[in-house]
Amino acid sequence: MLPQQAISIVKSTAPLVQAHAEELTRHFYRRMFSNNPEVAPYFNPGNQAQGTQQRALAGAICAYAANIDNLEVLADAVELIAQKHASLMIKPEHYPIVGENLLASIAEVLGDAASEEVITAWGEAYGLLADILTGREEQIYKENAAKHGGWTGFREFKVAKKAAESSVITSFYLVPADDGPVPDYLPGQYLTLRLRTPDGSTTMRNYSLSDKPGQGYFRISVKRETGAEADKPAGFVSNLLHDDIQVGDSLEIGPPCGEFILDIDKEQRRPLVLLAAGVGTTPLLSMLQTALDAMPNREIVFVQACLNERVQPFRKTLDALAANHPGLTVHYRYSDPETDATTRQGDSSTGFVDAKLLASLVPGRDADYYFCGPKPFMVSVHRILRQWGIPQDQVHLEFFGPREELEAAA
């Protein structure tokens, strides 16, 4: 526990830190990468360039400071961060590097307001958070290693198969190079790939597992990021995977991690509603396949939103699942379809995922909702569910960006 004096100082200075939060986090990352370049491979340069990493850290710092005397409300956020850190192999020795640079940035950005007493209090607060995170991360490492076929660190896998799922998404089927077993994972989790960059360093990316567990392989389905979208730069790793990685090639893989997981033990009287957009289909497809096996009598609604049929992944898989499971409703929502609605097969419509569509598919509204996709889709769905008054414990999401942006937009 923190001393009461430290709690009081952190809470009293939280508004000042919040007012300078993004300036502070930009300063922090510049300082850390300059003083400790060895940690740069743990960060996505695309997220740095877009500012999403800086905004995410700013939001996390402000939330932690505001709730320093009631950390239980941050349990979900702590789990998200711990899973992310474990996926990247963050270790206790990395925390002093972050702490030293963060406290120095607070002192340099806040100037005279950052007295010795203030820096000491924030240092104690950081130390407490570091202890909480390292403790949970150690548990995750042990859990992953204890699984049948589990491991710690990075393990070599071979690409057994490479399959185009759409014009922009390709699946990679991965098997252990040592011919050992593939551990089970929870539907919704992701893998970490570590690859070499042109300058000889390494970079890491997380990709959701897109098939159900127990298949004897891992499957990830990767969207090629071309840079054509206004808010996204071209993706070095996604293009490398699409263009250069072929069947038989090796990849370094970290164990499955992630807190966005399907709760198959939950009360099953309510329908299960899975809402996917674009490449956000990947974790939800794993959830869907698992749910159909584990909860065959449950009503399930799966909505897939995409631009058009050309970029749509897994259409044949979803059609087959719908045909073989009477309790499953699959609906496709195209924002700019290439074919006329009268000629399209299956249950589909034109437009964006809105309240009218969801109400038609889930008439009672009371359901367990899982959703994943790009920011506009996430904001819209989150807003709808909030307006409907869906309880927080029935809303589950994975958002590619700072959660604070989603909350603010909704």
N, C-alpha and C positions, 0 to 999 in steps of 0.2 A: 504493500500500500504506500501511496505517496504521503508525505507529511502534509498536514492541513495548510501550512504556509505556502507550500509549493502549489497545491491545488488552487488556493485563492489567487496567487500571482498569475498562474496560467489562465484562469478564467477571466481575470480582470484585464489581461493583455490580449485575450483572444480577439476582441473587436479590432484592435490595432493590427494584429497579424492578418486578420481577414481582409482588412482594407488594402493591405500590400501583398496579399497571398500570391497572386500570379507573378508579380515582380520578384517576390522572394524565391519562388520555385524556379523561375528562369535563371536567376542569379545562382541558385544552388547547383543546378545542373551544369552551368558553365564552369563554375568553380570546381566541382567534383571531377568533371571530365578533364579539366586542365591539371588538377593536382593528382588525380588517381585514374589515369587513362585505362588501367587494367580492368576497371569495372564497366567500361563502355559496352563490351559484348553482351551484357545482361539487359540492355535497353534497345528497343526498336527505333532505329533512326527515323523511320517514317513517322512514328508517333511523336518523336521529338520535333521533327520539322513542322508537323501540323499543330503542335502545341497541346495535343491531347494528354501527353504524359505530364506536362507541367500543370495542366488544369486538374488532372486526376489527383496529383499529389497535393495541390492547393486545397482541394475539397476534403481530402483525407485529413490534412493537418487541422483544418477548421473544425471538422466534425469531432476529431479527437479532443481538441481543446474545449469545445463546447460541452462535451460529455465526460470530461476528465473525472468527475465525481460520480459517474453512473455508467461505467464501461459496459455493463450488461447489454445496453441498447446497441452497442457496436459489435455484438457477437457475429452477426452475418458478415459485416465488413472485414472483421479480423479473419474469418475463415476464407473469404475471397482472396485477401492479400496473402495469407499463409499458403494456400493452394498454389497461387501464382508464383510465390517465391520458391516453393518446393519444386515446381515444374522447371524452374531455371537453375536449380541447385544453389540457391542462396544459402550461405552458411553463417554461423555466428561471427566469424572473423570479418564479414562484410559490414556488419552493423556499426562498428566504431568508425569506419570510413564515412558512412552516411551521416552518422551523428556529428562527427567533427565538422564536416562541411556544412551541414544544415545549421548548426549553432553559429558557425562563423557567418553564414549568410544572414541569419536573423540579426546578428550584431551589426553587420555592415549595412543592411537595408534599413533597419529601424533607427540606426544612429544613436542619439542621446537617450532615446526611449528604452533602449536595450541595456539597462544597467546590469552590473554584475549579479545583482540579486535576481533579475529577470532571467538572465542567461542560465544561472544555476538552476532555477525552477524548471525552465524548459528542458535543461539537460536531464534532470531527474524524471521528468515526464517521458522524455524519449527513452531513457533507460528502462522504465517500466514497460513501455510498449515493446521495446526490443526483447525483453524477457518473455512477454506473452507470446510474441510471434515465434521466437526461436524455440520455445517449448512446444508449440503446436507443430511447427515445421519438423522438429525431431520426431514427433509422433507419426507424421505423414511418411517420412523417410523409412521408419521402422515398419509401418504398415505395408508399404509398397514392397519392401525387401522380403517380408514374411510370406507374401502370397506365393502360391505354387507358380513357379516361373518368374517370380518377381526379381527385382534388382535395384541397386542404387547407382547413381551416376548415369552415364550414358552407355548404351549397349548398341552393338552393330546389328542392323537389320538389312535384309536384302529386299529389293523391289521384285516381288514375284509376278506382279501383273500391273499394267497401266491401262486404264479404260477411260475414254472420253464420256462424260455424263451429259454434256451440253457443249455449246460452242465456246464456253468460257470456263467450264469446270471439268477437271480431270481427277479420277480416283487413283490412288496408289495403294496396292495391297502389299503389306509388309510382313515378312517372316524373319525369325531370328537367324542370324548368320551361323550361330552355333548349333542350329537344329534343336534347340531346347524348347520347352513349352512356352506358350503365350499366356500370360496371366489374364484373369478376368478383370473387368473394369465396370464402372457404373455408367449406365446410359446417360450421355450428356457430357462426359469427361473428354479431355483433350490430351494429345501427345505434344511433346516438345521436340522439334528437329534442330540439331546444331550443324551448321554448314560453314564451310570456309568462304571467306570473301576474297575479292581480287588482291587485296593488300596483304593477305596471309593471316589475318585475324579470323575470329569466328563471330557468327551471329546466330541468334536463336529465334524461332517462331513457334507459336502454338497453333495446332490445327485440331479441330474436333474430330472425334471418332464417329464415322458415319454408318457403321454397321452394328448389329447387336453383338454382345459379348459371346464368347464360346465358339467362335468360328475357326480357331486355329491360325488366325492372322489378325493384324490390325489393318483397318482401312481408313484412310483420310481422303477427303475430297477437297481439292484446292482450286479456288478461283484465281484465274490469271488477272492480276492488277496491272492494267496497261498504262494507267495515268490519264486515261481519257476522261474519267470523272473529275469534276471540278475540285472536289474536296479530298481526292486521294492521289498520292504520287504513284508512279510506277513501282511495282513491288519487285525488289531484287530477288527474293527467295521464291516467290510464286512463279516468276518467269524462268528462273533457273530450273525449278522442278518441271515445268511444262516443256521446256525446250531441251534441257541437257540431261536430266535424270532419266535413265532408261531401265528396262527390265534387266535384272542382274546386278545393277549398281547398288552400292552400299550407302546407308544413311545412319547417322548417330541419333539414337532415339532415347528420350527420357521416359520414365514410367508414367502411366496415365494419372492425371490430376484434374482438379476442378470441382467446384461446389454446385454448379448448375446441373443437378441430377434428378432423375425421375424417382419419386417416392412411391415404390410399388407396394409399400405396406400401409399406405394411407387409406382412410375411409373411402370405400368404393361406391357408395350410393350416388355420389355426384358424377356427372360426365367428366371425362378427361378431354380437354381442348388444347390442341397443339397448333400453334400459329407460327408459320415459317415464311420468311421472305428471302429470296435470293439464296446465297450460300449459307444463310442461317438455317436452311433445311437440314444441314448435316447433323447437328446434335439431336434435332427433333426426330429425324428418321430413325436414329438409334433408339430413342425413347419409344417411338411408335412400335417398332418391331418387338422390343422387349415387353411393352404393355400388352400387345396382342397375345404373346405367349403366356405371360404371368397373370393376366386379368382377362381371360377370354369372354367373360360375360359382361364386361363393363362397356357402357356406351362411350365411344371415342369419336371425336371430330378432329379432322386434320385439314387445315387450310394452308395452301401453298400460294403465296403471292410472288409474281415475277413479271418482268417486262413483257415477255412474249414466249412463244413455244420454243424458239431457237435457243434461248439462254436457259430454259427450264431444265433443271436436273431431276433425275429419278422418276420421270413420268411413268415409264413402264413398270417400275417397281411399285409405285403407289397404286396404279391401276390394278395390278395383280393382287395386292393386299386387299383393296376394296372389294374385288370380285370374290375373294375367299373368306371374308369376314363380314357377316351380315350386320354386326354391331358397329362397324366402322363407316363413317361418312367422310369422304374425301372431296374437297371443293378446291378448284383452281381459280385464282383471281388474276387476270391479266390486265396490266395498266395500259399496254399498247400492243394488243394482239396482232398477229400476222394473218390470222384466218377469221372469217366471219363466225359469229356465235352459232349460227344455224348449222354450220358444217363441222363444228368441233365435237369430238367424242367426249363423253363423261360429263360430270357436273361441273360447269364452269360459268364464269361471268366476267364482265369487263368493268374496270374501275380500280379503286384502291380498297383496302380492307377498312371498312367503316362500321359504325354502330348498327346500321340497318342490316348489313350482311351478317354480322355476328349474331344479332337478335334472331334472324331467320334460321340460323343453324343451331343456336342454343336458346330456344324459346324461354326457358326458365331462368337463364342467365347464371344461375347458381352452378358453378363448375370449378374444377381445378384447371388453371390456365398456365401454360408454358409457352413462351414466345421468344423468338430470336430473329434478328435481321438488321438492316441498316437503320440509321437514326430516325428518319422520318416515319418509317413503319413503326418503330418502337415507341416513339412519342405518341403516335395516334392510338395504338393499342393501349398503352399505359393510361392515357387520358380517358379512353372509353371505360376501362375497368374501374378507374377511380370514380368516374361519374356514376357508374352503376352501383357503387358501394361494395364492390367485391372485397371481402376481408383480405388483409395483407398475407395471411398464411395460405391463401389459395392462389396467389399470384407469384409466378416464378419466371425469371428472365435472365438472359445473358446479353449484355449490352457492350458493343465494341466501342468503348469510350468511357469518360468519367460518368458515374451514375448521377452525380449532382446535376449534370446537364440534362439528363432525362427527367429528373424530378422537377427541375426549374421549368422546363418546357411544358410539362404536363400540368 
